[in-house]
Amino acid sequence: MQKAQETAVYTHGHHESVLRSHTWRTAANSAAYVLGVLKPHMRILDVGCGPGTITADLAALVPDGRVTGVDRAPEILAQARDTAAGRGLANVGFAVADVHALDFPDDTFCVVHAHQVLQHVGDPVQALREMVRVTRPGGFVAARDGDYAAMTWYPVSPGLEDWLDLYRRVSRANGGEPDAGRRLKAWALRAGLTDVTATSSTWTFSAPDEREWWSGLWAERTVASGYARRAVEGGHATGEELRAMAEAWREWGRAADGWFGVLHGEILCRKPG
């Protein structure tokens, strides 16, 4: 097992506005590309599980198997355990782990899955190598990541353009890659995988309740989360500039013709054997 490499700073942190987004995620809206390979008996590793909503969905889909959710932040795992317990799931467990050096034997899991993780790690190729290592021969490595440069919206908003530019700068200063979605296939090939299916899917926010939810959480995140603190402390933006970007989010949310699209890259890779 290789020594763990320094992991990039998690840009968002775990502010309530961030968790509001994370707990909205389901296997259906965030992992549909992998569901077709799941079998009831499978053992699954969910890397970067956060509050555990996707993890719990996966556990429900493999009733004769087991799902292990891991995250680098121990404080979020208590919420993940509560999520699983609240659904009455007995085939799921959680542990602290660093994807660069997973504390599991070789060839342990049928599927190793990571959602919105590789954009935040210090070495995504090493992370994928570790995901491959703990996957059984013939099993699957699956990853899905957003691509910030490909996000698009209407109406035109100079404030949101400022937000996007700032987010990408802060993320890269923290050691991450915000435009990870387009790079997943390349990273997988560099990690030694050859049977790689690359796809994409989107989240779309346009209905009034969707606009209110999406704009509200990003307005809050822009001024109150770990991302906001790192933006100011890193000299990337002032508090006044962040407040202007937050207001741009609220203005977009009030637009009756508002539309926002989030593109994600996806890879589903079969391990040889």
Buried (B, 14 or more C-beta within 10 A) or exposed (E): EEEBBEBBBBBBBBBEBBBBBBBBBEBEEBBBBBEEBBEEEBBBBBBBBBBBBBBBBBBBBBEEBBBBBBBBEEEBBEBBBEBBEEBEBEBBBBBEBBBBBBEBEEBBBBBBBBBBBBBBBBBBBBBBBBBBBBBBEEBBBBBBBBBBBBBEBEEEBEBBEBBBBBBBBBBBBBBBBBBBBBBBBBBBBBBEBEEBBBBBBEBEBBEEEBBBBBBBBBBBBBBBBBBBBBBBEEEBBEEEBBBBBBBBBBBBBEBEEBBBBBBBBBBBBBBEE
